[in-house]
Every structure is written in structure tokens, then in C-alpha cells.
Amino acid sequence: MKSILIVLLIPFISAYAKLSPFETDSCTYFIDGSWSECCVEHDIRYWMGGDEQQMDESDQKLKECVAEKSNNIWSTIIYQGVRLGHLSPIKSKYEWSWGWSEKDKKFSPLNSTQRVLAVDALRESGLDPKIIEKIIKEHELEGN
């Protein structure tokens, strides 16, 4: 029933919130390594956005994931690079909340419509279902 309702409301929802399809370049401006999966998860979080605390948590999760996949040296280098990137005048298109057309709400929590759109887009993205469900659970995208 929920899916039918969503399908019927999509024309109205899309008038207020547009979400670009997810894409990734893995470790933006950095080499790919054993930690590439960490970068993709980080890209998902940046695509989806949310509030500023979620951005900080996303960067910390990247650091922890890279440490698990390689070591603390690489995790610190990558983490510091991401954090410095927030200050850099040279921007990647993959900045926080890049998937949404509403850039004026860059650090806003996702509303219920945005959560539905994000879940649908993630599940249609072709990414590893384990990663998708992990992100959905972490961000409490369903059941709210």
C-alpha cells in the first residue's frame, strides 16, 4: 500500500524535492586502495546529506572504516583531507548534500519525503544491498 501511495504522489513530491541519481568516483581526489568501499559509503552519505552533525559523523565513519581496512596512517590522511576539503575554495561536486536540488537547505535534517526518495534511489542504484541497508538503518530512513 505504501508503495502505491508513493507512486501516486511522486509527481507532487518531485515538485518540492529532487534527488539526483547516486554516483561515485570512490575516493575523490585521492587514490583508491583497500578502503575504496569506505569512500563509496562516505559518498552515499554526502549525496544524501542531512544536518551538520551527520556530516561530521560521516567523516568520522570514513576515518574508522579506513583504519579497519588499512591502518591509522591512511585513515588520518584521508580524514584530514576530507575535513580540509570543507574549507577549500576548490570544490568537488560531491560536497555535502549534493544530491538534492534544494541547496539552501544544505544542513537540514531529511524530511519524510526526502527519506522516501533517498531509500528508493538507493535501492535502485545497483549498489551492494548490504551497504544500502546499512545506510538506511544508520540514518533511520524507514519507519519514521
Secondary structure, DSSP 4 states (H G I P E B T S, - for coil): -HHHHHHHHHHHHHTT--BPPP---SSTTS---TTHHHHHHHHHHHHH---HHHHHHHHHHHHHHHHHHS-HHHHHHHHHHHHHHTT-SS--S--TTTTBS-GGGTTPPP-HHHHHHHHHHHHTS---HHHHHHHHHHTT-S--
